[in-house]
Amino acid sequence: MLARFRQTSVMLVVVLFTASCARLGFFRPAPQRQDFPSTDRIVGTYYFYWYKYPSSHFFDDARHSDDALTDHFPNPKVVDFESVQWHMGELADMAWCGIDFVLPVYWGAPGNYDRGLGYFSTRGLDAMQKAREQLLAQGRPCPRFGMFYDTTTLLNNLRGDRPAGGKADLTTTHGMEVFYCTIRDYWRRLDRKHWATLDGRPLTVLYSAGFAAAYNQAAFDFVYREFEKDFGVRPYILADTSWRKVKPDGFYSWGAALAGPAIRDAVAIGPGYNDSAVPGRRTPIRDRENGRFYEYSWIEAIRSGRNIVLLETWNEMHEGTDICHSAEHGRQYLELTRKYVRLFKKGERPEQTVSLRHPKPLPRGPTTEGREFADSTAVSINFASGENRGLRIVRQADGGFQITEAAGKRCVQSARADHTYLYFAVPDPFYYGQKQPVVIEFEYLDSGQGRLVLEYDSHDEKLPHDGAYKTAGAVVRKNSGRWTTHSVWLDDARLCGRQNGGSDFRIAVFGDPLCVSRVTVRK
């Protein structure tokens, strides 16, 4: 007993002495790397930090289905994007997993810093930076900060810009400045000691190009040039593959949590996807299979030989892509992440194979909404008369529109972009996964230049996205100035709501904006 007491006393003295020396500056934590060489294997994750208890949109103590969250934080009352303590806990968990850099989802943009979602971006980033400083002061590891530029802020309405309902055109001087200043102001807000850099260049990850009215290489050259003037270094831009018309430093693909591992210059993987708690969503579900889908994805990532792995996501609870500590999954996905990050960084290729029960995303299944059209032979929407018989037009990031008048008729006009879409959804009771022919007919104003292509949800699973965007019925506009009717006969329509926004077909618009007065789907 006496020996044990003496041993404990000695240990206590050592601990107190060490703590005192650390405060006096005699002992300092080992410095973390200031830069990631491009030859290193590194892992990053997207950090959705827009949560603030007790906002009814994000939280509900009773776990009701109307809180818009698929998964939930285990202790929601501490969750607050302005809380340094909350960020410290999340960043410490990332470091425990071996994650090297975090990509905060950034909604700040010129005109948006103190309004809407821009407010959480700036205030939350300040708190996050303080959290990292405190972790480092305590000698604890912490991931560095890259940038996840959520290009949704290219929508004019989010920035209070003109025209209302439009998008930033990155081929114009104004559009380039919006694009660049968003990136510049993010990095200005962070102390350089927190930057995640690749070969000395700050890592900047771009979300979808669909929020830009137009873009070109000149916009990217402008960013590189101006950033180097302001910071003395060029950013390292990793762009989603939707930016395929330009040459950034590398590409990745968003959507791996749903579609599966995406191997580009960086590999994107995720644990699964389920946004069924979000009102109005009809996205398919990717079953987590109790971690098997995540393990399968990690094995594919390691075998790919790529040096960068992006985890989608740390905590997007609405869409159920989270790997953080959650009420539903506990710390299961933190432990899996830690396991596979270690294998990845050691360069060890897993020998195991993982078989999935559901190799493809699962359709939601039909709803009863629109059951009055179950026995109808046709559904339609007529913008000219204002009559709607079951068919819906669906607004999407790459499918903006406005109701207007052209050539004597009221109509819907596609957004002003050189490549955009008009999305439509039929009621599930009318047609869901059936195998009978349908005709899609639309009346459009034959004006301007360009072509139109119908893309529909089909049964042809040999095509990309399992045939959800099969093409048919291309039309070249002749600029006759007349209202023209175009019909397409489809033998393999599926129409299970697998396109963006739960839509069933879309009209792809290349060239000038398109005006459509009516659309009909007929069995």
N, C-alpha and C positions, 0 to 999 in steps of 0.2 A: 504493500500500500504506500509506504514512504517513498520507495523508488519511483513508483508511478507518479506521485505528487511532484517529486523533483523534476522528472522528465517533462511533465506538463508545464511546470514553472519555467523551465529553460525555453521551451517552445514559445511560451507567451512572451518572454523577454525578447526573443529573436524577432517575433512578429512586430512587437511595438517598436523595437530598434529600427527595423527595416522601414516601417511606415514613417518614422520620424526622419530618417535619412532621405527618404523620397521627397518629403515635404521641404527639406532644406536644400534639395537639389543635388545631394551626393550620388543618388542612384537615379538613373533615368531609364524609361522603357526603351527597348530596342526600336530604332526608327523604322517606320514602314516604308516600303518602296515608294518613291515619288513618281515612278513611270513604269509602264508595262511594255517591255520589248515585244515586237510583233511575233517573235519566235516563241514567246511564252504561251502556255495554255491558261486561258482566263475564263471566268464565269461571271455573268452579270444577270440582274433581274430587274423587271419593271416594278416600280413602287408607286402604287395608287394611294396618295396621301390626302385625299379630299374629304375624309371622314371627320365628323365632329358630333359627338354625343351632346344632346339627345335629338338631333335632327330627325324628324319622323320619316324623312325620305331614306335615311340610311340605317336607322336603328329601331328596334322594337323589342323590349324586354321579354314579351310573351312569345317571341319568335313567330309572330303572325305572318301569314303569306303576303300581306300587303306592304311589307317593309322594303321590298325591292331587292333584298339580299338573298342569294342562294345559300351562301355560307355566312357564318357570324363570328365576330370576335369573342373570345372566351370571357373577357371582362370589358364590355362595351363602354362602361362609364369612364374609363381612363383614356379612351380614344379621342384624340383632338389634334388636328393638324398644327395647332399652335403650341402643343405641349412638348417641351424638350424631353421630358421623361418618357412619353410614349415613343417618340422617335428613337430614344436611346435603347429601349427594349427591342424594337424591331431591328435596328441596325446591329445590335449585339447578337440577335438570333441569326441574321444573315452571315455575320462573321463566323459564328459557330459552325455554320454549314460549309464554310470555306469559300463563300461568294466574294469575289474581288471588287466588283463595282456595282453600284445601284444606279438605276435610271429613273429618277423622279419624273412622273408624268407632268409635263409643264404646259399649262394653259395660259400663261402670261403672254401678252402681245401688246404692241402699241395701241393705246386706247382701251385696254382691257385689264390693266394692272390692278385697279382698285374697284372693279365691278365683277359681278358674277363669279365664274370659276377662276378668273384671273386673281381674285383676292386670295383664294386658298393657295394658289401657286406661289405667290410672292411671300405671304406670311408664313406658310408652311416651310418654304425653303430656308427662310431665316432661322426658324426653330430647328430644322434638321441640321443646319450647319453648327449651331450651338451644341446640339447633341453629339455630333462627331467630335467636336473640340473637347467636350467633357470626357468622352470615352478614351480619347487619346491621352488626356491628362492623367487618367487613372491607369494608364499602361495597358489598356484593353484594345484588341484589334478592332478595326472598323472598315467596312468597304469604302472606297473612294466614290466620288460623284461624277457620273457622265450626265448627258442630257437626253431625255426622251421628248423630242419636240412633237407634241400632239398637234398636228397640222389642222385639226378642226378649227383652230383660231384663224385660219385663212378665210373662214366664212365672215362676210362683212357684218352681219348682225351681231356677232360676238364682240366685235371691236367698235361698234357704233359707226361703221364706215358706210359709204355710198357706192353703188346703189343698194338699197335694202334688199335682202334676199340674194345678193350676188356673192361672188368669191373674188379673192385677190388674184389678179392676173400678173403672174411672175415674169411675164415678158415686158411689162411696163416698168418705168422708173419707180412709180409708187409701189407697185407690187414687190419689186426687188427690195425696196427699203423696209417694207413690212416683214418680209422673209428674213432679211439679214438682222434687223434690229431685234427681232424676237430672240435670235440666237445670241447676238452680242449682249443683250441685257441680262440674259440668263447667266452667262459666264462672268459678267461684271459683278453680279450679285454674290458670287462665290469667291472666297479667298483661294488663291492658287494652290495652297497647300492641300486643298480638298479635291482638286481636279483629278479625274481619271484620264490619264493620257496614254496614248499608244504611240510609241516612238516619239514621245514628247508633244504629241498633238492631242488636244482635248476631244474626247470621244462623243460625237453628236449623232444620235440615232433619229431618223426621220420616219414619222408615220405616213399614212397614205397620201399619194398625190391627188386623190380624188377630190380633195377640198380646194385645189387650185383651179382657177378658170382656165389657165394655160401656164406652161412653163417651158424653159429651154436651158441649154447648157450655159447661156450667158448669165442666168440667175445664179447658178452655182459658182461660176467664175467670179461673179460679183461678191458672193459670200467669202470665198477664199481670199480674194484680194483685200477686201475691207477688213476682214478679221485679222489678217497679217499686219495691216497698218495699225490696228488698234491694240493688238496683243503681242505682235512680234513672232507669231507662229500661225500656221494654217490649221484649221480644225480637221479632225479625221471624221469624215461623214460616211456613215453606214446607213444606206437608204433602203426602204421597203422596195420590193421589186416592181411596184406600181410606178416608180420613177424611172422606168426602163429606157426612156428616151435620152437620158443623160449619163454621164460617167462620173459617179462619186468615187470614193475610195473603196467601197465595197457594197454588196447587197445582202439583205436578209429578207425573210418573208414573215409578215405578221399573220397570225391565225393558226399557229401550230398546235395550240391547246385544243382546237377543234379538229383540224384537218390531219394532224399528225406531224412527225418530224419534218422540218423543211431545211434541206441542206443547200445552202448558198455559200457565200464567202464566210458567213457565220452560220451556225446551226441554231435554229429555233425549236424549242420543245416546250411542252406544257403537260399538266397532270390530268386534263379533261376539261369539259365545257358544259355548263348548264345555266342558261339565263331565264329559266321558266318563271322565276319570281318577279321578273321585270315586266310590268304591264305592256301589252302590245307586241311582245317579241314572239317570233315563230321560228327561231333558229333551231336547227337540229341539235341533238344532245350527244356529247362524247362521254360515254360511260367511263368513269375512272377505274372500274374493275378492281377496287380495293388496292390501288397502287400499281397494278400490273401495266396499265397504259403508260404511266410515268416511267416505270422501269424499262419497258420496251423502247420508249423514246430516248432515254438516256443511253441505252446500248447502241442504238442507231447513231446517236451523236458521237459517241466515243469511236465507233468503227469508221466514221466518216473521215477521220484524220484532220478535221478542221481545228483551229486553235481557239476559236471564240464560240462559247455556248451562251445563248440568251434564254433565260427561263421566263416563260409566259404563264403566270405572273406571280409576284410575291403575294399580292393581296387584293386582286380585283374580285371582291366578294359578290358583286351583282351577277357576274358571269360565271362564278364558280370555278375560276382558274387559279385560285390561291394555293400556295404551298406553305404559307405562314401557319403559326399556331392558330387553330380554329376550334370552335365548339363542336363542329361536326367530325373533324378528322384528328383532333388533338395535335400531337407533334409528329405524326406518322411521316408527313412529307418533308419535314426538316431532317429527320433521320435518314430518309431515302436520299435526299439531296446531299447530305454529308458523306454518305457511303459512295455515291457515284462521282462526286467532285473529287474525292481522293483517288479513285481509279483513273479518272480522266487526267488529273495532273501528274500521276505517275506514268502515264502512257500505257497503262495495262488494258488490253482489249478483253472484255468479258467473254468467257467461254459459254456462258449460259444463253439460252434462247427463251423468249417469252412468247407464248401463244395467246392471242386475244380472243375472247368470246365474241366480241363485236369489232371486227377489223375496220368497219366504217361507222361514221356518225349515224345515230338513230333518228329517223324522222319523228317529229313531235306526235304524230297521230292527228286525225281529223278533229275539228271542233264542231260544235253544233251551231255556231254563229252563222246566220244566213240560211237556216233550215227551211225558210219559206221558198227557197229556190231549188230545193231538192228534186222536184219533179219538172222543173223548167227545162225547156229545150235551148234557152239562150240566156246569157246575162250580158249587161251592157252598161256603158256610161256615156252620156251625151252632154258634152260641155256646151254645145250650142243652145239646147233647149233647157239645160239644167236638170234633166231627168237621169236618175240613177237606179238601175235595176240590178243591183248585186255586185257589179264590178267596181273595184276600188283602185284609185291611183295612189301609189305609195311613195312618199318623199324619202329620198336617201342622200347620203353624202355625195355620191356620184350621180345622183338623179334628182337635181333640183328643178323646179318649174314655177311658172306663174300663170294665173288665169288672166287672159287678155282678149282682145278682139283683133281680127285680121281678115282682110278681104270680105268684110260684111258678115263675119260669123264670130261668135264667142268661142274661144278655144283654149286649150292648154299649150303653153310654149315651153320648150325645154330650156334649161339654163344656158347662158352664153359661154360655151366652152367648145373647143374643137373636137371633143369626144366626151359625150355624156349619154344618159339613159333616161327613158320614161318607164317606170316600173308599174305593173298592174297585178292585182291579186283577185282570184275568183273565190267565191265561198266554198268551203270544204264540202258541204252537203251537195253542192251542184256537181262537183267533179273532184275527186281525190284519189289518185292512183289508179284510176280506171284505165281500161285498154280499148277504148272506142275512139274513132276518129273525131277530131274537132276542127272547126274552121275559126281562125282569128282574123277579123276584118277591122281595118281602121281607115278613117278618112283623114287625109292630111293635105296641107297646102303645099303644092309643088312650087316652092320658091327657093331662091338661093342655090348654093352649090353643095355638093356632098352626097353621101349615100346613107341609106337606112337599112338596118339588119334586124330581123326579129330573132330573139334568143329566148328559148323556152325550156322549162323543166321537163326532161324527157326520161324515157325508160332505158336509154342507151348508156349503160354504165361503163362502156369501154372508153368513153370520152373523159376528159379532165372534169373534176368535180362530179364524177359519176353521172354525167349527162345533164346536170342541172342548168347548163347554159348552152344547149345545142342551138346551132344557127340554122335559119331557114329564111327564104324569101327576101333576098337582098334587092334593094331598089336604088337606082341612080336618079337623082333629081334632075329635071330638065329646065327648071326655072320658067315654067309656063305661066305661073301666076294663077293656076286653077286649083280648085278643090278636087282631089283625086282619091278614089277608093282602091285599096289594095287588100287582097285576101290571100291567106296562106292555109293550105290543107295539111294537117298534121296527123300521121298514123300512129305515132308513138308518144303522144303527150302523156306526161305523168301528173303534172300540176299539183305537187304535194307541198308547195310553199318553201322550196329549198333555195330560192334565190334570196338576195339581200332583202332584209326587212320582211321576210316571210312571203315575198311575192312569187308569182308563178311564171311570168314572162316579162320581157322588157323590149323596148324598141331602142336599139343602139343608134345614136345620132352622130354621124361624122360630118364635120364641116359646119355650115351655118345652123343656127337654132331652128328647130322644127315646131310647126304648129299642127295640132291634132284636134279635130272637132268632135269625133266620136270613136268608140272602140266597142266591138261586139265579139263575144266568144259563143260559138254555136255548136251544139253536139250534132 
